[in-house]
Amino acid sequence: MDTRSKILTVDAAAQIADRPLVLVTGTFDILRADHIRQLNELPPGKVMVAVLPAPVDFLLQSARCEVVAALRMVDYVVAADPDGVDHLIGRLQPAAVMRLEAADALRARHLIEHVRRVHNR
């Protein structure tokens, strides 16, 4: 199965009729075990992930969309703009929203700090 078929445009995402819909937003750069644990703990429903641009990205947003689409528990993926997340939530009217942007920024900062420590040894 080509999981890239799960990747939708914002307009196509707004047309999804599967309910209840659970929306998860974040950068998912770099995908870590914490992401999988959080996605596995979502309430019942079809899962749509909005992949946002990262302030400093290790992977392109399009590549991150493909990686997230490959996850079994994810039904749909959309590349979103951070300024459009509230608009997307309004259009989708999801039953639940999980916002991971702050956790993703913290994970990225910790990874950068770790690499710097290891590199400076």
N, C-alpha and C positions, 0 to 999 in steps of 0.2 A: 504494500500500500504506500502510495506517495503521500506522506503526511503534509506536504506543502499545500495540499488541497484544503487543509484546515485554515489556511491564512486568507483572511478576508479583507476587503477594503472597509473603511468606516461605514460607507453607505450600505454595503452588503451586510455588515454586522448588524446594522439597525433593522434589517429585514428578517432577522432570525426569529422564527416563531416558536422554537423549542423553549418551553418553560417548565419549571422555574429556571432562571438563568442566574448564574453566580459570576460576577465580574471580579477579576484579579488584575490589579495594575502594578507595574514595576518595571525596572530596567532589565532584570535578569542577565546582568553582565557582571560577573561570570556566574553561570548556573551552579548552584551548590546544593548539598544534601539538605540544608535548611529549607530551600525552596520546595523540594520534594515533600518534606514533612508537612510544610504549611499547606501545600496543594492537597495532600492526602487528608487533611483535617477539615476541608471545606464542607459546608452543609450540602445536602442532596441537591442535585440539579445539574444542568449542562454548564460546563465551565468554559468561560471565555476569558482569555488573557489579553490585556492591552499592554503591549511592549512599548515602553517609552524610551526616548533618546537618553543616553547616559551623559552626565557632565563630562566625564573622561571615559570614553568607551574603549574596551579591550577588543570587542567584536562590533562589527557594523550592526545596526538595528535590524536589517534584513536577515543577517545570519542568526541573530538572537531569536527572531521570529521562527526561523526554521528549527532551531534547537528546541524551543518551547513547544512547537507543533508536534515534535516527535514524542512528547510525553504522553503516555497512555491516558492519564486522567484529564487531559486537556482536549476539549471538543472543538474550540475555535480560537484563533489568534488574530489580532489586529495590531498593526503598527499605528501607534497613536502619538499625537503631539501633547506635551504636558499641559498646554493651555486649553486643549480640547477635551480633557478627561471629564470635567464636570458636564460638558455638553453631551459627551458620549453616554455618561450615566443617565442623564435626562432622557436621551433618545431610547436607550435600552430598557430603562426601568427594571434593573435587575432585582431579584429577591434579596441578594446579599452582595456586598462589596468588600473586598479585602485589598487595602492599599499597602504595597510593599516598598514604595519609593524610599522612605527614610531608612528602612532596614537594608535595602540594597545599597544605598549610599554608605552606610556604616560598614557593610561587608566589603565594599570596594576600598574604603579607606584602610581597613584592617589588612587587606591583602597587600596594598601598596606599602604600608608600614612594614609588614613582614618581609616583603621582597627587599626593601631598603636595608633592613637589619641584616638579612642574610648576605646581601651584596657587600655590605660594609665590613664584614668580618675579616 
